[in-house]
């Protein structure tokens, strides 16, 4: 067991040292980001959500398995386009019973409405590395306008798969009752705060 542990530790350390030079080359300058069409890299793209539970605590969960595309041109941000779809049954919390309930017809009804989709309608710069993204969210069969505040995290070649990758963080707030997900409102909060980690790989 000890031999396996030390071997695994050595491998982890070797990978970390090997990746370090590549990671150091990641750029945080929006002007240096390559223009082109990107696809969602699903393994490092997550949509976290949080809301008040009986006004006592913040409760969180997240969605994963996203797909979609990003058209990006640092020289012309107004032409940028984002279209991302997330499978609703990817919802996950720390309580298995609750996770199952959220997939059911009293909440997201994943069987009837299997995906949530965000499509941008306008991108406006809000600082050197930040932008306001206006768009529509389709959730639970309802489409409503929402706004996301996005920030460039970094861009460069992923040292593992060698793909040119750009990463963003984004935040926004929606009212779940407006999308027909109104179970236990107002005891369980109506305002849902979204915190998004988005990774995109250059496809062409």
C-alpha positions, 0 to 999 in steps of 0.5 A, spaced: 500 500 500 505 504 501 509 503 495 502 504 491 501 511 495 508 513 494 508 511 486 501 515 485 504 521 489 510 521 485 506 521 478 502 527 481 508 531 482 511 529 475 504 531 472 504 538 476 511 540 474 510 538 467 504 542 466 507 548 470 511 551 464 505 551 460 500 554 465 505 559 466 504 561 459 496 562 460 494 569 457 489 574 461 490 579 456 483 579 452 487 582 446 491 576 445 485 571 445 485 568 438 478 569 434 474 563 432 469 558 433 470 555 440 466 549 442 464 547 450 469 543 453 464 540 458 469 537 463 471 544 466 464 547 465 459 547 471 453 551 472 453 552 480 446 555 483 444 557 490 438 560 494 436 561 501 433 555 504 427 558 509 431 564 510 436 560 514 442 558 510 444 558 503 443 552 499 447 550 493 448 545 487 450 545 480 449 542 473 454 539 468 455 536 461 454 542 457 455 543 450 454 548 445 459 554 441 462 560 442 464 565 436 469 570 439 472 576 436 476 580 441 477 586 436 469 586 435 466 583 441 459 586 439 459 580 434 460 575 439 455 569 440 454 564 445 449 558 445 450 553 451 445 547 452 445 543 459 442 537 461 437 538 466 438 531 469 445 533 471 443 536 477 447 534 483 446 536 490 450 533 497 443 530 498 441 524 493 434 524 495 433 532 494 437 531 487 432 526 485 426 530 487 429 536 483 429 532 477 422 530 478 415 534 476 415 538 482 421 541 480 425 541 474 421 535 470 427 533 467 423 527 463 419 533 460 424 538 459 431 535 458 435 541 457 436 548 459 439 553 454 442 560 454 443 564 447 446 570 447 443 576 444 448 582 445 455 582 448 457 589 451 464 590 454 464 592 461 472 593 462 478 590 459 477 583 461 469 583 463 463 583 459 455 584 460 452 578 456 444 579 455 441 573 452 435 568 453 434 562 458 430 557 456 428 552 462 422 548 464 419 550 457 419 557 459 424 562 455 426 569 459 431 574 458 437 574 463 443 578 464 450 575 465 456 578 468 462 575 465 470 575 466 476 572 462 479 568 467 485 566 462 487 563 455 492 558 452 494 551 450 491 546 455 497 542 457 493 535 458 490 535 451 494 540 447 487 544 445 487 552 445 482 553 451 479 560 453 476 560 460 471 565 463 467 566 469 460 569 469 454 570 474 447 572 474 440 571 478 434 569 476 427 568 479 425 561 478 418 562 479 418 566 472 420 559 469 414 555 472 419 552 478 415 555 484 415 549 489 415 552 496 416 559 494 417 563 498 419 559 504 425 556 499 428 562 495 425 565 489 432 568 487 437 563 484 444 566 484 448 562 478 455 562 478 458 559 472 465 556 470 466 556 462 471 552 458 471 553 451 476 549 446 478 552 439 475 548 433 476 553 427 
